[in-house]
Amino acid sequence: MATKVHMEALSPTMEEGQVVRWLKAEGDAVANGDLLAEIETDKATMELVARGDGILRSIFVAEGGTAPVGEVIGVIASADEDISALVPEGGGSSGGGASAPAPASDAPETPAPAAAPSAAAAPAPATAPAEGGRVKASPLARRLAQDAGVDLAALAGSGPGGRIVKRDVEAAKSAPPAAPARPATPAPAPWSDAGAQEGFEEVRVSQMRKTIARRLTESLAPVPHFFLTIDVDMTRVAAARRRINALVEGDGDRVSYNDFVLKATAAALVRHPDCNAAWFGDHIKRYHHVHIGVAVAIDDGLITPVVKHADRKGLVQISREVKEMAGRARQKKLAPDEYTGSTFSVSNLGMFGIHEFTAIINPPEAGILAVGGVEDTPTVVDGEVVVQPRMRVTMSCDHRVIDGAQGSRFLQTLKAMLEEPAAILV
């Protein structure tokens, strides 16, 4: 019995996927559980497995193409099974034998010689039939035509029902270009400037970038943000960091300022559960666990690996987890449960030389910290100017969940813990 290959929801927030690479070709034998394709989701590149045995009879979405979750992107069936009823309207992407039989060869047919002009009106050349004003063509033919700059409306289809298929586009690509018309009186430009050329390029949007755009729009528009900023003396954190690194560097470990921020944030959230919360329309959920999302920059945007139960972990363990997950995040190898479920987030741009910034809340969370760099700053202490390593931290709050006083008390606790790291252990 034929098995439909669906675009599966490979991440909790995935709405559509992009086929990065088919690991099986049409005509290949497939067993249940075999890897069929690599799919780019909104967060990572995942593997799609076969859900049946047989032969991969037809592929409906070519490499680079996208499809919404649930859409059929291929068919697995026995070699002699009729799958015409499973082919989506418009046909398969590669003319893989679904629907009516196609000509045996993909080579273009030899065109008939042009007839001499006559007084009688000659019929217009046949082109592919249109469906609702849209040229009838397979998905793969459309993609090939777009990449090659071929006008589908000018082609005659050789597929079932006059549909344009792969071989029609390839034939158009290999045909010699028509000679350009010669202008009657070519006039040279009065002046030229070779360096004054204008242009642009269109960059294909990844599934991750689409999701970032949608999620941030959903956050900034309806979520009533307000911002609170503190200035932290990092003198004692700097000293503690040096001592800790001297102890653990022999094991290949090294803690960062950000690891201290994550640990202190988790400890402060335990003391202020009203900030470790989320908005759900008719109720607020206050979590009894602390899962910190850590923003990590990658080529396509950013992703937030989650340090689960960060309040129960030491600095070295937090450091190891963040480094390991960040490395796999950049390779798009994180599992869905590693980047979902955070109760609060931290974004640190200090390593890029950023002094201070604000971050957009990741719904349904109620808060996020934006952490700037640790900078030597002249400061007045006991009437004298001294230079201290200081850091600015801005908290973005969802006013539906966190009021100004609640957010301020949380930041007071965070500041106290960073200015006296031993307080994290109390």
N, C-alpha and C positions, 0 to 999 in steps of 0.2 A: 504494500500500500504506500502511496506517495506521501512524503513528509514535507511540509512547508518549512522553509528556513525563514524565521522571523527576525527582525531587528529587535533584539532583546534589551530590556532595561538592565544594563550592566552596572549602573550606579543608582543610588536612591533618588537622585535629582535629575537623571537623564531623561530628556524629552525626544531627542533625535541623536542618531549616531552617524559617523562617517566611516566608510570602508577604507581603511588604510591599505590593506593588502589581502587578497584572497590566497589562502594557503592550499586550496584545492582548485583545480581547473575543471571546466565543463568536461564531462566524460570520465573523470577520475572516480575510482571506487571509494566509497565512504562507509565507515563503520560508526555505530553509535558511540559518541564520546570523542571522536576524532576532532582535531582542531580544524575549523573551516576557514576562519578569517580573523584578522586583527581589526578591531573596531575602536575608533577614537571616541570616547565619551566626553562629557563636559569636564572631567577631572583627570582621566588617565587613558592609556591605551590598553584595552582588555582583549581577551581571546574569546571568540564565539565558537562553541562546540556543536557538533552534529547531534541531532535528537532522533536520528533514525539510520537504518542501513540501506545501502543501495548505491546508486551512481548519482553524482551531482549533474543532473540533467540540464539545468538552466540557471543562469545568474541574471538577476534583474537589475542590480545596482553595481555599476562598475567601480573599480578602485578610484577613490577620490570623491565618489558620489555619496550623498547623504539620504537618509530615510528616517521618518518618525518611528518611535518605538511602536512595535506591533505590526509594522508593514512587512509583507512578504518580500524577501530579497533573493530568494532562490528556491529550487525544488530538488529534493532527493527522491529518486524512484528507481524501479527496475528498468532495464534497458528497453523492454518492449511495452512499458506501461504508457497509456495515453494520459498526458498531463495538460492537454490543451485547455481544460476547464480551470486549471490553476494559474494560467498565464495572465498577469494583470493586463488591463486594457492598454494598448500601445505596444505590447509585446515585450519579450525579454531583451536584456541589454546587449546580448551578443548573438541573437538569432540562434539560440542553442537547441532548436528542435522542438520547442513548444509551439503550439498553434499549427497552422497548415504547413506542409513540407515546403522547404525553400529549395532553390536550385542547388545542385550538388557542388558547384564551385563558387568561391567568393570573387573570382576574377571578373572584371567588368566585361559586359557584352560589347562586341564590336559595333560601334555606332553606324547606322545606315548613312550612305553618302547623301550630302545635301542635294535637294532637287533644284533645278534651275528655276529662277523666278518666272512667273507667268502672270497673265492678266487676271486669272481667277485667284481669289483670296485663298491662301494656303492656311490649313489649320494650325493653331498655336501648338508648340511642343507640349507634350504631356508632362504634368508635374504631379507630385504626390497629392492624394486627396486630403482635404482639410476636414477636421472634426471640430465643429463649433468655432471656426475661424483659426484653428491651430493645425499646423502641418502634421500629418500622421507619420511618426517616426519612433523608432525604439529609443530607450534612454541612452544606450551606448552611442547610437548614431548622433543624437543631439550633442552629447559631450564631445565626441570627435569633431563634429562640425564646428562647435564653438571654439575648440582649441585651434583648428586649422583655418578659421575665418571663412568657412563655406556657408553659403546661403541655402538653407534647406528648401526654401520655397522655390528655388530654381532647379531642383533635382527631381528626377522621376524615380519613384520607388520600385524596387524589384522584389520586395517582400510580399507576404500574404496581404491581399487586399490593396496592393499598391503602397504598402508601408515602406518608408525609407529605412534601410538597415545598414550595417557596418560597411558592406562591400560597395554600396552606392556612394558613401562619403569618401572611401578610399579611392574609388575610381575618379571622383571629382578632384581629389587632391593630386592625383598623378596626371591628370589631363593638362596639356600645355596651356599656359595663360593666354588669353586673347590679347592681340596686339593693341596697345593703347592708341586712342585716336590722337592724330597729330594736330596741334592747334594751327589755325589758319595763319595767324601772324604772331608768332611767339615774341613777346616783348621782355627783354631782360629787366630784372628789378633795378630800380634807380640806385639802391644801395643794399648792402648785405652786411650782416654781422654774425659770423659763425658762432660766436660765443653767447648770443642772445636767444638761444633755443629754449622753448618752454615745453613742459610735458609732465607726466605723472605716471604712476604705476598703481594698479589695483592689487591689493594684498588680500588673499583669501582669508576669511575669518574662520578661525578654528572653533571647534565645539566649545572649548574652554572659554574663549573670548566672548562668544555669544552668551554663555551662561553668566559670565562676570557682568556683562552689560545689562542683562535682564535682572540679575539679582541686585545690583547696585541701584538700578532705577526703582525697583520695588522697595528698596530700603530708604533712599534719600527722600523720595517723594512723600510716602505716607507716614514714615517714622519721624516723630517730633524730636530731632536731635538737639541737645545742648552740650556745651563743652566746659570742662574744668581743667585747669592747668596748675601743676605744682613744680617747684624747683627743688631738686634733691642734691644734698651734699654727698658725694660718692667716695669721700676720703676713706672711710672704714671699709666699704665694699672693695675698693682698690687694694687695700692692705690685706684683707681676707682672701681676695682672689690670688694675690701673689703667694700667700702661705699655702693655700689649698693646692695650687698648681705645682708648687715645689714638692708636695707630697704625692701627687698622682701622675706627674709627667712620666715617671718611670714605667707606668702601666700604659702609656700612650694616650692618656686622657688630658684634657685641658678645658677648664670651665671659662665661660665668657661672662661679661656683664649681663648679657641677655638671660643667661641661666639664673643669675641672682634675681633678675626682675620676674622671671616666670615663677620661681619658688616663692618669692615674697608676695606676688599677686595671688597665688593659690592660697597661701596662709591667710592673707587679708580677706579673701572671699569666704573662708570658713568663719571668720569673725563677723562678716557682714553678708549674710545669706540673701538679704534683700537686693544685693547687686548680682548675686549668682542666680539669676532668674531669667524668665522669658515671657513674652507676651503672646497669648493665645486667644485674643478677641474677647471672650467672655470670662476669662480667668487668667491669673498670673501663676506660672509654675515656678516654685522655688526649689532648686535642686539640693539634694543631700550629698551629692558627689561633686567634685571639682574636676572638670575636663577642660584643659586650656588649649585653644586653637592657636597655633603659631604660624603667622603669615610667612610664606616662603615665595620669593620671586623666582619664576621660571620663564622660559623663552616665550610662552604663549600668554603669560599674565601672572597670576599668583594662585596658590593653593594653600590651605591651612591644615597641615597635619595636626593631629590631636594628641596631646600628652594626657593620657587617661589617669585619673586619681593623682594629679600632680602634687596635691597637698601631702600625700603619703610617701613621696619619693625624695631622695637626696639630690644634691646638686649634680653629682657625677652621673647618676642615673638619668636625670633630666637631660644633661648635656649629651650623653650617648644616644638617647632616643631621638632628640631633635636632629643631631647630625646624621644619624642613620636614615630617618624618615625624609629629611630634606634631600639627601642624595637620591633616594628612590623617587621622590616627587619630581625631581628634575629629569628623571628617566621615564616619567609617567608610569611607574610601577607600583604605586600605592594601591592597596586594597580599599574598597569602599568604607569599611569600618575604621580605617585609619585616618580618614579625613572628614568624618561625620560625627555628630554627637557632642560637639563642644558646647560648654555652658558659658564661656567667656573667651574673648580673643585678645591677643597681643600682637601688635605690628611694630617692628623696630627698624628704623631707617638710619640709625646712628652710624652704621658702617659705611654709609654713603655720604657722610659729612652733613647730614640734615640736622639742623639745630632744634627745630620744633615743627610739628604738623598736626593735623587732625585726621582721623580715620572715620570711615563710614561703617556703621554697625552692620553686622551680619545677622539678619533676622533668622529665627525669632529671639536671638540673644538680646540682652538689654544693655550691654556695654562692651566697649573695646578700648584698649590702651594704645596710644600712639607714642612711641618712645624715641626720643632724639639721642644724639651722640653725647658721650661723656667728654666735656671740654674744660680745659683749664680756664677758670673765670675769676677775675678780681672780685673779691667779696669783702664787705665790712664785717669784722668780727671783733666784738669788744672795743669798738672805736678805732680799730686799725684795719688797713686794707691788706688782705692776704689773698693768695691765689689758691683756689680749691678746684678739684675735679668735680664739676657739677653736671647735672642731667635734667632736662625738662621732659615731663610726662603729661600728656593731655588725655583725659578720659572723655570719650563720647558716650552720652547717656540717652537712653530712650525714656523720655519724660512720662510716658504712660506707665512705666514700671519704677523708675528711679527718680526721686525728687532731689533738688539741689543739696539739701542737708544730708541726705543719705549718701550721695556721691561724694560729698566733701568729707564725711567721716571715714569712708572707705579710703580715700586718698591720704588722709591724715595717718591712718594705720599703715598704709603702704610706705609712706615717707619715713615714718618712725622705724619701720623694719629695715629699710635700706640704709638709713643713717646709723643704725645700730644692728648689724646683721645677726647678732646673737638673739635678738628678739624674735627672729623667725623660728627659733627652736623652742620658744617658751609656749 
